[in-house]
Amino acid sequence: MHHFDYRNGLLHAEGVELGAIARAVGTPVYVYSSATLERHYRVFKEAVGEKSHVFYAVKANGNLGVLMTLAKLGAGADTVSEGEIRKALAAGIPAGRIVFSGVGKSAEELAFAVEAGIYQVNVESEGELEVLSNIAEQRGRRQAIVLRVNPEIGAGGHAKITTGGAANKFGVSWSEAERLYIRAANMPGVAIKGLAVHIGSQIFDFSALETAFRRMRGMIEKLAAQGLPASRLDLGGGVGVPYEIGYPFSYGTDSLQAYGRMVREVTAGLDVELGFEPGRLIAGNAGLLLTRVLYLNERADRTFLVVDAAMNDLVRPAMYEAHHEIWPVTRKPDAPIRAYDVVGPICESSDTFAVERELPELKPGDLIAIMTAGAYGASMSSTYNQRLLVPEVLVKDQDFAVTRPRQTFEELLGTDRAPGWLA
Ligand code: LLP
């Protein structure tokens, strides 16, 4: 479910025609829909229970407009760096609704988080526990934490985004969790509140999640029996979104309700506050990458459709063999269908968005939309090939705002410094 649709044959984001955005901002450009973000947040929150804490995973899309939209709905933030904490705060998400995850938080970042007074640090190793406790103690604080446990159950849409397996770097090992929990309970700078788990991303197999969640429940009960009752359980993110039309998953209220039901069943009778860290689910199909056809490169056996967006703007196809639907901005029902390899200008073959993709015939100058690009699109973009960082636009009804202007060449070139011996 999203708010990108054809009106009079032209693709719109809510009430705004994409052609108008291309004329105003140029291409390539990311376009986000407020109504879609809002809907996903509300539907998820409803599915997991209004009392649960929803910490939106900022890494999926940290655009200020996106964060402000979610902040207004009362969302919290799951962050993984000082930059993300700062961004969440700047967007109006209060420190009391921010959690800080990640395997490699530096001492400086932990100090920043403690001083900001964030809700919770999800601690992932014994070393981090020691560093954090010292930092908080020195400041006369006691930081609320949960222990992220590796449940030795991985899942996800691709090996590179599976995090819960025993071989993955995330969390403290299952066999060490109890000892570390007890240790944390006796440390002066931390207040241990419970456990966290996150087993991967783009997950449709709720049974893998269920198994992991049941393990967490078991651990909580074991700790409680030793006089260490947990009050929080953070169940992470990871719920998948459909990238392909006809994907065997009906993404909508039903599936999220099934997820919510599963969570309720697994946690029934546990007296804990639940937390969730959805990223892709909120932002994924709330965004598209609008790009213009530059050239048609006809070969004997294939036609390359060269567009002005590239892997530096959207790396998912190159990095994870990810599929993204491609929609023409002008619908031409009578146009012949052609198979195109949709490629960007970057000097490597992995700069390919789609292979042999059937699309209505296109010509240079035409606009196309690479769909479901709202999560891990702009947030993973780079300036590879010295290309300018792609701009971002947020649509609200009939209105749109440039929430990140296109980088300028002055900005791009201005970040480097000549070494003294060459200046
Ligand atoms: N919580 C933690 C601790 C995470 O590591 C992640 C994602 C999330 C929450 C949010 O997961 P989500 O709900 O979005 O699945 N760049 C990849 C995805 C990497 C996910 C990393 N961790 C992609 O484009 O598919």
Residues whose N, C-alpha, C, O or C-beta is under 5 A from the ligand:
A	BS01	LLP	A57 A60 S101 I161 H198 G200 S201 Q202 G236 G237 G238 V239 E277 P278 G279 R280 L281 R316 Y376
